[in-house]
Amino acid sequence: MQMTQMTTARRRAGGAAGLAVAAAVAWVSCAGTASAHHGIANFDVNTEIEIAGTVTQLVLVNPHSWLHLDVAGADGRVTTWRCELRGASVLRRSGWTAGMFPPGTRVTITGAPDRFTPNTCYLGTAVFAGGTRIDRYGQVRPAAASSTVEAGAGRAGRPARLAGGRPNLAGDWAAEQRMLTDPRGMSGAFLPMSVAQRLEPGAVPDGAQAFPGSRGTEVSLAENPVEAFWRRPSAMPLTEAGVRAIEDFDGASADNPRLRCEPTNILFDWTFETDVNRIEQREDRLTLLYGSMGLERTVFLDAAAHPERIAPSRAGHSIGRWEGDVLVVDTVGFAPGILSADGRIPHSDRLHVVERFTLDPERGALTRSYVAEDPLYLQQPYTGADTVYPADVPYQRLPCDDRSYRAPAPRDGGSWWIAWSAAGLAAAAILWLAAARLRRRSLA
């Protein structure tokens, strides 16, 4: 199979000693920083590539999945490639399965090259040997099941109220999937799928903007697109303490909780990845199981006040009360963290969140509005709303393994890097001695 992008030839180290040193140097280099960054800005979507190869592995994980290929060049030499896809949760909702890409499958990928890592791409379209193709945002579920969640998928058989008369919030819920208006994921605005699918590929309707980092945007054309994307001004006015808290934050690194496969917060994680969430409802409590990063929280309905001592956590401590058919949830006791990595909005342990959950039984919609206040970091309340619908697939915890970020710079004078560097140099010495001994034996 042929690869239509010109790549840089790699040198082969000669002899056992050369291989040993190369391995050790690679180890030391990787210990300092990981080689890749995170998000669409990591890929040069203004350049289109095409590779053809044989599938070796499909890794379905959150927040991004990866398709691995063996690609043969014009000289017959085989190179291993990997191409980034959407996360396992949204692919599952779209009907994608591992069975679509069994090992040995011949496939041609068109997409965009990684800016930093060789032999890595952003998958735009996959074309199989028989001519069948699927775009990045392609929906392969049967037509009746692939309708938008808002249209009512999953509502059948769910009573609007429990036996006691309270609104029935129990069940599996998910926000409508979102996509770029270009189904290949290269350009356009990022909109709900039911809206995006009605527009021309790559369209940016009035009142919307092209997704930062997508083709032709200022971020994509910047000298350093990753910095341009992640170093934008904070989306909220911050206090002096808030400015200091976010100053060194690198959202493209493991500073970002999502890239450590950890929850961000109770607001962001509910709908950002449009994962499937689950609510378990009892008379005295609700349990919210987030599909994103496995966040779990309990809302106590039989408590009038928070306890005096709360162990700080990502979920905080939540108490709820019914105001008619509206569930009002009050949460405090947060560990300091991030409200929005993309928006560069931090929060302190003084964060206080009030959410209001309202069920619309006619639309099958559960809407949440929220107000978050943090007098230490935010000059004004952080507000918003989101809506979830009965999920089109059941709740399922899926593995997370982010393979596309860089490690944060050490903040303790470099001791972490020095420790690993020392280990790497020690390994280099050991490997060098082993190689030298093998060489002496071969000459004996």
C-alpha positions as CSV (number, residue, x, y, z in Angstrom):
1,M,0.0,0.0,0.0
2,Q,1.1,3.5,-0.7
3,M,1.5,6.6,1.5
4,T,0.9,9.8,-0.3
5,Q,2.4,12.2,2.2
6,M,6.2,12.7,2.0
7,T,7.7,11.8,5.4
8,T,11.2,12.3,6.8
9,A,13.4,9.2,6.5
10,R,14.6,7.8,9.7
11,R,18.2,6.6,10.3
12,R,18.9,3.2,11.7
13,A,21.4,3.0,14.4
14,G,24.3,0.7,13.5
15,G,25.3,-2.0,15.9
16,A,24.2,-3.0,19.3
17,A,25.9,-0.1,21.0
18,G,24.2,2.4,18.8
19,L,20.8,0.9,19.5
20,A,21.4,0.9,23.2
21,V,22.3,4.6,23.3
22,A,19.4,5.6,21.1
23,A,17.0,3.7,23.4
24,A,18.4,5.4,26.5
25,V,18.3,8.9,24.9
26,A,14.7,8.3,23.9
27,W,13.9,7.4,27.5
28,V,15.5,10.5,28.9
29,S,13.8,12.7,26.3
30,C,10.4,11.2,27.1
31,A,11.0,11.7,30.8
32,G,11.3,15.4,30.3
33,T,8.1,16.0,28.3
34,A,5.7,14.0,26.4
35,S,5.8,14.6,22.7
36,A,2.3,15.6,21.9
37,H,-0.3,18.2,22.8
38,H,-4.1,18.0,23.0
39,G,-7.0,19.1,20.9
40,I,-7.6,20.0,17.2
41,A,-4.9,22.6,17.4
42,N,-2.4,19.8,17.6
43,F,-3.2,18.9,14.0
44,D,-2.5,21.0,10.9
45,V,-6.0,20.9,9.5
46,N,-4.9,23.3,6.7
47,T,-2.9,20.5,5.3
48,E,-4.6,17.3,4.0
49,I,-2.9,14.0,3.9
50,E,-3.9,10.5,2.7
51,I,-2.5,7.3,3.9
52,A,-3.4,3.7,3.0
53,G,-2.6,0.8,5.2
54,T,-3.7,-2.2,7.1
55,V,-5.4,-1.9,10.5
56,T,-3.4,-3.4,13.4
57,Q,-5.5,-2.1,16.3
58,L,-8.5,0.1,17.2
59,V,-8.2,1.5,20.8
60,L,-11.6,2.7,21.9
61,V,-10.9,4.9,24.9
62,N,-11.9,8.4,26.2
63,P,-11.4,11.2,25.6
64,H,-10.0,10.2,22.1
65,S,-9.8,6.9,20.4
66,W,-7.0,5.8,18.2
67,L,-6.8,3.7,15.0
68,H,-3.4,2.1,14.4
69,L,-2.2,1.2,10.9
70,D,0.8,-0.4,9.1
71,V,1.5,1.7,6.1
72,A,3.9,0.7,3.3
73,G,5.9,3.3,1.6
74,A,7.0,3.4,-2.1
75,D,10.1,1.5,-1.1
76,G,8.1,-1.2,0.6
77,R,9.2,-0.3,4.0
78,V,6.4,-0.5,6.6
79,T,5.7,2.4,9.0
80,T,3.3,2.3,11.9
81,W,0.8,5.1,11.9
82,R,-1.9,6.1,14.4
83,C,-4.9,8.3,13.7
84,E,-7.0,10.1,16.3
85,L,-10.8,9.6,16.4
86,R,-13.6,10.9,18.7
87,G,-13.9,9.4,22.2
88,A,-15.3,5.9,22.8
89,S,-18.5,7.2,24.4
90,V,-19.6,9.3,21.5
91,L,-18.5,6.7,19.0
92,R,-20.6,4.2,20.8
93,R,-23.6,6.5,20.6
94,S,-22.9,6.9,16.9
95,G,-22.9,3.1,16.4
96,W,-19.2,2.7,15.9
97,T,-17.8,-0.7,17.1
98,A,-14.5,-2.4,17.2
99,G,-15.9,-4.8,14.6
100,M,-15.7,-2.0,12.0
101,F,-11.9,-2.1,12.0
102,P,-10.8,-5.6,12.7
103,P,-7.0,-6.2,12.4
104,G,-6.1,-6.9,8.8
105,T,-8.7,-4.5,7.3
106,R,-7.4,-2.4,4.4
107,V,-8.4,1.2,4.7
108,T,-7.5,4.6,3.3
109,I,-7.5,7.5,5.7
110,T,-7.7,11.2,4.7
111,G,-7.2,13.7,7.4
112,A,-4.6,16.1,8.9
113,P,-1.1,15.5,10.1
114,D,0.0,16.0,13.7
115,R,2.1,19.1,14.1
116,F,4.5,17.6,16.6
117,T,4.5,13.8,16.3
118,P,5.4,12.0,13.1
119,N,3.2,9.2,11.7
120,T,0.2,10.6,13.6
121,C,-3.0,12.0,12.0
122,Y,-6.4,13.3,12.7
123,L,-8.9,11.0,11.0
124,G,-11.3,12.9,8.7
125,T,-12.6,10.1,6.5
126,A,-12.0,6.3,6.3
127,V,-12.6,4.5,3.0
128,F,-12.6,0.7,3.1
129,A,-11.5,-1.6,0.3
130,G,-15.0,-2.1,-1.0
131,G,-15.5,1.6,-1.4
132,T,-17.6,2.1,1.8
133,R,-16.7,5.3,3.6
134,I,-17.4,6.9,6.9
135,D,-16.6,10.4,8.1
136,R,-15.3,11.4,11.5
137,Y,-18.9,12.3,12.6
138,G,-20.5,9.6,10.7
139,Q,-23.6,7.9,12.2
140,V,-23.8,4.1,11.5
141,R,-26.7,3.2,13.7
142,P,-30.0,2.3,12.0
143,A,-32.0,5.3,10.9
144,A,-34.7,5.1,13.5
145,A,-32.1,4.8,16.3
146,S,-29.8,7.5,15.0
147,S,-32.3,10.3,15.3
148,T,-31.3,13.0,17.7
149,V,-31.9,12.5,21.4
150,E,-34.1,15.6,21.5
151,A,-36.4,13.9,19.0
152,G,-37.4,11.5,21.7
153,A,-35.1,8.5,21.5
154,G,-35.3,6.5,24.7
155,R,-38.5,8.2,26.2
156,A,-40.8,5.2,25.7
157,G,-41.9,3.6,28.9
158,R,-40.5,6.1,31.3
159,P,-43.1,7.5,33.7
160,A,-43.0,11.3,34.2
161,R,-43.6,10.9,38.0
162,L,-42.8,8.5,40.7
163,A,-45.4,6.8,42.9
164,G,-45.1,9.6,45.5
165,G,-45.7,12.3,42.9
166,R,-42.2,13.7,42.5
167,P,-40.8,14.2,39.0
168,N,-39.0,11.1,37.8
169,L,-35.4,12.0,37.2
170,A,-34.1,8.4,37.4
171,G,-32.6,6.8,34.3
172,D,-29.9,7.3,31.8
173,W,-29.4,10.8,30.3
174,A,-27.3,12.4,27.6
175,A,-27.0,15.7,25.9
176,E,-27.4,15.8,22.1
177,Q,-24.1,15.1,20.3
178,R,-22.3,18.1,18.9
179,M,-20.2,18.2,15.7
180,L,-18.4,20.5,13.3
181,T,-20.6,21.4,10.4
182,D,-18.0,19.6,8.2
183,P,-18.7,15.9,8.8
184,R,-15.0,15.2,8.4
185,G,-14.3,17.5,11.4
186,M,-12.0,19.8,9.5
187,S,-13.9,23.1,9.4
188,G,-16.9,25.0,10.4
189,A,-18.9,25.8,13.6
190,F,-19.3,23.3,16.4
191,L,-23.1,22.8,16.8
192,P,-25.7,20.3,18.0
193,M,-25.8,17.5,15.5
194,S,-29.4,18.1,14.5
195,V,-28.5,21.6,13.5
196,A,-25.1,20.9,11.9
197,Q,-26.5,18.1,9.7
198,R,-28.9,20.6,8.0
199,L,-26.1,23.0,7.0
200,E,-23.6,22.9,4.1
201,P,-20.3,21.2,5.1
202,G,-18.0,23.6,6.8
203,A,-20.7,26.3,7.2
204,V,-20.6,28.9,9.9
205,P,-24.1,30.3,10.3
206,D,-24.9,33.8,11.5
207,G,-24.3,34.2,15.2
208,A,-21.8,31.3,15.3
209,Q,-18.1,31.2,14.8
210,A,-15.7,28.7,13.3
211,F,-14.3,26.4,16.0
212,P,-10.9,27.8,17.1
213,G,-8.2,25.6,15.5
214,S,-10.4,24.4,12.6
215,R,-9.3,25.0,9.0
216,G,-8.7,28.6,8.2
217,T,-9.1,30.0,11.7
218,E,-6.7,32.4,13.3
219,V,-5.7,29.8,15.8
220,S,-4.9,27.2,13.0
221,L,-2.7,29.7,11.2
222,A,-0.8,31.0,14.3
223,E,2.9,30.4,14.6
224,N,2.1,28.2,17.7
225,P,-1.5,27.0,17.4
226,V,-1.5,25.1,20.6
227,E,-0.4,28.2,22.6
228,A,-2.8,30.3,20.6
229,F,-5.7,28.0,21.6
230,W,-4.9,27.5,25.2
231,R,-3.4,30.9,26.1
232,R,-6.4,32.9,25.3
233,P,-7.6,35.4,28.0
234,S,-9.9,34.1,30.7
235,A,-13.5,33.9,29.7
236,M,-14.5,35.4,33.1
237,P,-13.3,38.5,34.9
238,L,-11.0,37.2,37.7
239,T,-9.8,38.7,40.9
240,E,-6.1,39.2,41.5
241,A,-6.0,35.9,43.3
242,G,-7.8,34.2,40.3
243,V,-5.3,35.7,37.8
244,R,-2.4,34.3,39.9
245,A,-4.1,30.9,40.1
246,I,-4.5,30.5,36.3
247,E,-1.3,32.2,35.3
248,D,0.8,29.1,34.9
249,F,-2.0,26.8,33.9
250,D,-1.3,24.8,30.7
251,G,-4.5,23.4,29.4
252,A,-2.7,21.3,26.8
253,S,-0.8,19.4,29.5
254,A,-1.6,17.2,32.5
255,D,-2.4,20.5,34.3
256,N,-5.8,19.8,32.7
257,P,-7.7,17.2,34.8
258,R,-9.3,15.7,31.7
259,L,-5.9,14.8,30.3
260,R,-5.1,13.0,33.6
261,C,-8.4,11.1,33.1
262,E,-9.8,12.9,36.2
263,P,-13.1,14.8,36.6
264,T,-13.0,18.6,36.0
265,N,-16.1,19.6,38.0
266,I,-19.8,18.9,38.5
267,L,-20.9,21.5,35.9
268,F,-18.5,20.9,33.0
269,D,-18.5,17.1,33.1
270,W,-22.3,16.7,32.9
271,T,-22.6,17.5,29.2
272,F,-19.2,18.5,27.7
273,E,-18.4,15.2,26.1
274,T,-22.1,14.3,25.6
275,D,-21.4,11.1,27.6
276,V,-24.3,9.0,29.0
277,N,-25.0,9.8,32.6
278,R,-27.2,8.0,35.1
279,I,-29.4,9.3,37.9
280,E,-30.5,6.9,40.7
281,Q,-33.4,8.4,42.6
282,R,-34.6,7.5,46.1
283,E,-36.9,9.3,48.5
284,D,-33.9,10.7,50.6
285,R,-31.2,11.1,47.9
286,L,-30.2,11.2,44.3
287,T,-27.0,9.6,43.0
288,L,-25.5,11.2,39.9
289,L,-23.1,8.9,37.9
290,Y,-21.3,10.9,35.3
291,G,-20.2,9.2,32.1
292,S,-17.3,11.6,31.8
293,M,-14.3,10.5,33.9
294,G,-16.4,8.6,36.3
295,L,-17.4,11.4,38.6
296,E,-20.0,10.4,41.2
297,R,-22.0,12.6,43.5
298,T,-24.8,12.2,46.0
299,V,-27.5,14.8,46.6
300,F,-28.9,14.4,50.1
301,L,-32.6,15.3,50.2
302,D,-33.1,14.8,53.9
303,A,-30.5,17.4,55.1
304,A,-31.4,21.0,55.9
305,A,-27.8,22.1,56.0
306,H,-24.3,21.0,55.1
307,P,-22.1,19.5,57.9
308,E,-19.7,21.8,59.6
309,R,-16.7,19.8,58.4
310,I,-16.5,18.6,54.8
311,A,-13.5,16.8,53.2
312,P,-12.8,18.9,50.1
313,S,-13.4,16.9,46.9
314,R,-14.1,17.4,43.2
315,A,-17.8,16.6,43.7
316,G,-18.2,18.6,46.9
317,H,-21.1,18.1,49.3
318,S,-24.7,18.5,47.9
319,I,-28.0,18.9,49.6
320,G,-31.3,19.3,47.7
321,R,-34.9,20.4,48.2
322,W,-38.0,20.4,46.0
323,E,-39.6,23.7,45.1
324,G,-42.7,22.4,43.5
325,D,-41.4,20.3,40.6
326,V,-38.0,21.9,40.6
327,L,-35.1,20.2,42.4
328,V,-32.7,22.8,43.8
329,V,-29.3,21.5,44.7
330,D,-26.8,23.4,46.8
331,T,-23.1,22.3,46.8
332,V,-20.1,23.4,48.7
333,G,-16.9,21.7,50.0
334,F,-14.9,21.7,46.7
335,A,-11.2,21.1,46.4
336,P,-9.6,23.9,44.4
337,G,-9.6,23.2,40.7
338,I,-10.8,24.4,37.2
339,L,-14.2,25.5,36.2
340,S,-13.3,25.6,32.5
341,A,-9.9,24.6,31.1
342,D,-10.7,26.0,27.6
343,G,-12.0,29.2,29.2
344,R,-9.1,29.5,31.6
345,I,-11.4,29.8,34.6
346,P,-10.1,28.5,38.0
347,H,-12.0,28.0,41.2
348,S,-11.0,27.9,44.8
349,D,-12.2,26.0,47.8
350,R,-14.8,28.7,48.4
351,L,-16.8,27.8,45.3
352,H,-20.5,27.6,45.9
353,V,-22.8,26.1,43.3
354,V,-26.6,26.2,43.1
355,E,-28.3,24.0,40.4
356,R,-32.0,23.9,39.5
357,F,-33.2,20.7,37.7
358,T,-36.5,20.9,35.8
359,L,-38.1,18.0,33.9
360,D,-40.2,18.6,30.8
361,P,-42.1,15.4,30.3
362,E,-43.5,16.4,26.9
363,R,-40.0,16.8,25.4
364,G,-38.4,14.2,27.6
365,A,-35.9,17.0,28.5
366,L,-34.1,17.5,31.9
367,T,-32.8,21.0,32.0
368,R,-30.3,22.2,34.6
369,S,-29.5,25.9,35.2
370,Y,-26.7,26.8,37.5
371,V,-25.0,29.7,39.3
372,A,-21.5,29.3,40.6
373,E,-20.0,31.9,42.9
374,D,-16.4,32.1,44.1
375,P,-15.6,35.4,45.9
376,L,-11.9,34.5,46.0
377,Y,-11.3,34.0,42.3
378,L,-14.3,35.3,40.4
379,Q,-15.5,38.9,40.1
380,Q,-19.0,37.8,39.2
381,P,-21.1,34.6,39.2
382,Y,-20.4,31.9,36.6
383,T,-23.8,31.0,35.1
384,G,-25.2,28.6,32.5
385,A,-27.7,26.0,31.6
386,D,-27.7,22.6,29.8
387,T,-30.2,20.0,28.8
388,V,-30.0,16.2,28.6
389,Y,-32.5,13.7,27.2
390,P,-33.2,10.0,27.7
391,A,-30.1,8.3,26.4
392,D,-30.0,6.5,23.1
393,V,-27.6,3.8,24.6
394,P,-27.3,2.6,28.2
395,Y,-25.0,4.1,30.7
396,Q,-21.6,2.4,30.7
397,R,-18.3,3.3,32.3
398,L,-15.6,3.3,29.5
399,P,-11.9,3.4,30.0
400,C,-10.0,6.6,29.8
401,D,-6.4,6.8,28.5
402,D,-5.5,10.2,27.0
403,R,-2.6,9.6,24.6
404,S,-2.3,13.1,23.2
405,Y,-1.0,15.6,25.8
406,R,2.3,16.9,27.0
407,A,3.5,16.6,30.6
408,P,3.5,19.8,32.7
409,A,6.8,21.5,33.4
410,P,8.2,20.6,36.8
411,R,7.4,23.2,39.4
412,D,9.8,22.1,42.2
413,G,13.1,23.2,40.7
414,G,13.1,20.3,38.3
415,S,13.6,17.5,40.8
416,W,11.1,15.3,39.0
417,W,12.9,15.7,35.6
418,I,16.3,15.3,37.3
419,A,15.2,12.0,39.0
420,W,14.0,10.6,35.7
421,S,17.0,11.9,33.8
422,A,19.3,10.3,36.3
423,A,17.4,7.0,35.9
424,G,17.6,7.4,32.1
425,L,21.4,8.1,32.3
426,A,21.9,5.1,34.5
427,A,19.9,3.0,32.1
428,A,22.1,4.3,29.3
429,A,25.2,3.3,31.1
430,I,23.9,-0.2,31.8
431,L,22.8,-0.6,28.2
432,W,26.1,0.7,26.9
433,L,28.0,-1.8,29.1
434,A,25.8,-4.6,28.0
435,A,26.3,-3.7,24.3
436,A,30.0,-3.4,24.8
437,R,30.2,-6.8,26.4
438,L,28.2,-8.3,23.5
439,R,30.6,-6.6,21.0
440,R,33.7,-8.0,22.8
441,R,32.2,-11.5,22.8
442,S,31.4,-11.2,19.1
443,L,35.1,-10.2,18.4
444,A,36.5,-13.0,20.6
